[in-house]
Amino acid sequence: MEYTNMADQAKKEKIRQVLSNPRNQKEEVQALQDTIYVIGGKWKLPIINSLCNGNKRFREIERSIPGITTRMLSRELKEMEANKLVKRTVTPNTPVMVEYTVTSYCRSFGDIILEMIKWGKQHRKKVMST
């Protein structure tokens, strides 16, 4: 009982730190739009998930995501690199080796992704049980 109360207090404090007081809806909507712009779309989160599961080479990433085209993966990786989510490393071997890794900045919203996965699993069960 006491642990739950402490967890609730911590959660409320975290919410207070994120939301302004008084609440500025325009600022909050802008922040949500910025987030959706950077990680939104059909492919960005699956790409991040693939990279976090150890896939580093372009073809490994492509094979791990059913339905993504080569062109779309290339476009998304370039956009993600521009937004500092992915780092592209070229090793001048023969043949040239290109690897992609998530940045620490990308990892900073790892908890959010895990919560989204959790919510998605719960949602699927809820919809399927009805």
C-alpha positions as CSV (number, residue, x, y, z in Angstrom):
1,M,0.0,0.0,0.0
2,E,2.7,2.4,1.0
3,Y,4.8,1.5,-2.1
4,T,1.9,2.2,-4.4
5,N,1.4,5.6,-2.8
6,M,5.1,6.4,-3.3
7,A,4.9,5.3,-6.9
8,D,1.8,7.5,-7.5
9,Q,3.6,10.4,-5.9
10,A,6.6,10.0,-8.1
11,K,4.4,9.7,-11.2
12,K,2.5,12.9,-10.3
13,E,5.7,14.7,-9.8
14,K,7.0,13.6,-13.1
15,I,3.8,14.8,-14.8
16,R,4.1,18.2,-13.0
17,Q,7.7,18.6,-14.3
18,V,6.6,18.0,-17.9
19,L,3.4,20.0,-18.0
20,S,3.6,23.8,-17.4
21,N,1.6,25.5,-14.7
22,P,-0.6,27.0,-15.7
23,R,-1.0,24.6,-18.6
24,N,-0.1,26.1,-22.0
25,Q,-2.1,24.0,-24.5
26,K,-0.4,25.6,-27.5
27,E,3.0,24.6,-26.2
28,E,1.9,21.1,-25.3
29,V,0.3,20.6,-28.8
30,Q,3.5,21.8,-30.4
31,A,5.6,19.4,-28.3
32,L,3.3,16.5,-29.3
33,Q,3.5,17.5,-33.0
34,D,7.3,17.7,-32.8
35,T,7.4,14.2,-31.3
36,I,5.0,12.7,-33.8
37,Y,7.0,14.4,-36.7
38,V,10.3,12.8,-35.5
39,I,9.1,9.3,-34.6
40,G,5.8,9.1,-36.4
41,G,4.9,7.2,-39.4
42,K,4.7,3.5,-40.2
43,W,8.4,2.7,-40.2
44,K,10.5,4.7,-37.8
45,L,9.6,2.8,-34.6
46,P,10.1,-0.6,-36.3
47,I,13.5,0.6,-37.6
48,I,14.5,1.7,-34.1
49,N,13.3,-1.6,-32.7
50,S,15.4,-3.5,-35.3
51,L,18.5,-1.5,-34.5
52,C,18.0,-2.0,-30.8
53,N,17.7,-5.7,-31.5
54,G,21.3,-5.7,-32.9
55,N,20.7,-5.3,-36.6
56,K,23.2,-2.8,-37.9
57,R,23.7,-3.4,-41.7
58,F,21.1,-2.1,-44.2
59,R,20.1,-5.5,-45.4
60,E,19.8,-6.9,-41.9
61,I,17.4,-4.0,-41.0
62,E,15.5,-4.5,-44.2
63,R,15.0,-8.2,-43.7
64,S,13.9,-7.7,-40.1
65,I,11.0,-5.4,-41.1
66,P,8.3,-7.2,-43.2
67,G,6.9,-5.0,-45.9
68,I,9.4,-2.2,-45.9
69,T,10.9,-1.3,-49.3
70,T,14.6,-0.6,-49.9
71,R,13.7,3.0,-51.0
72,M,11.6,3.6,-47.9
73,L,14.2,2.2,-45.5
74,S,16.8,4.4,-47.2
75,R,14.6,7.5,-46.9
76,E,13.7,6.8,-43.3
77,L,17.3,6.2,-42.2
78,K,18.4,9.5,-43.8
79,E,15.6,11.4,-42.0
80,M,16.4,9.7,-38.7
81,E,20.1,10.5,-39.1
82,A,19.2,14.2,-39.7
83,N,17.1,14.1,-36.5
84,K,20.0,12.7,-34.6
85,L,18.3,9.3,-33.9
86,V,20.6,7.2,-35.9
87,K,24.3,7.3,-36.6
88,R,25.7,6.1,-39.9
89,T,29.3,4.8,-39.8
90,V,31.2,4.0,-43.0
91,T,34.2,1.7,-42.7
92,P,36.5,2.1,-45.7
93,N,37.2,-1.6,-46.1
94,T,36.9,-3.5,-49.3
95,P,34.0,-3.7,-49.8
96,V,32.9,-0.6,-48.0
97,M,30.9,-1.4,-44.8
98,V,28.1,0.8,-43.7
99,E,26.5,0.3,-40.2
100,Y,23.7,2.1,-38.5
101,T,23.3,2.4,-34.7
102,V,20.9,4.3,-32.5
103,T,22.2,7.3,-30.7
104,S,22.0,7.9,-27.0
105,Y,19.5,10.6,-27.9
106,C,17.3,8.0,-29.5
107,R,17.7,5.7,-26.5
108,S,16.4,8.5,-24.3
109,F,12.9,7.6,-25.3
110,G,13.4,3.9,-24.9
111,D,11.0,3.8,-22.0
112,I,8.3,5.4,-24.1
113,I,8.8,2.8,-26.8
114,L,8.6,0.0,-24.2
115,E,5.3,1.5,-22.9
116,M,4.0,1.7,-26.4
117,I,4.8,-2.0,-27.0
118,K,3.1,-2.9,-23.6
119,W,0.0,-0.8,-24.5
120,G,-0.2,-2.3,-28.0
121,K,-0.1,-5.8,-26.6
122,Q,-2.9,-5.0,-24.1
123,H,-4.9,-3.2,-26.8
124,R,-4.7,-6.3,-29.1
125,K,-5.9,-8.6,-26.3
126,K,-8.7,-6.2,-25.4
127,V,-9.9,-5.9,-29.0
128,M,-9.6,-9.6,-29.7
129,S,-11.5,-10.6,-26.6
130,T,-14.6,-8.5,-27.5
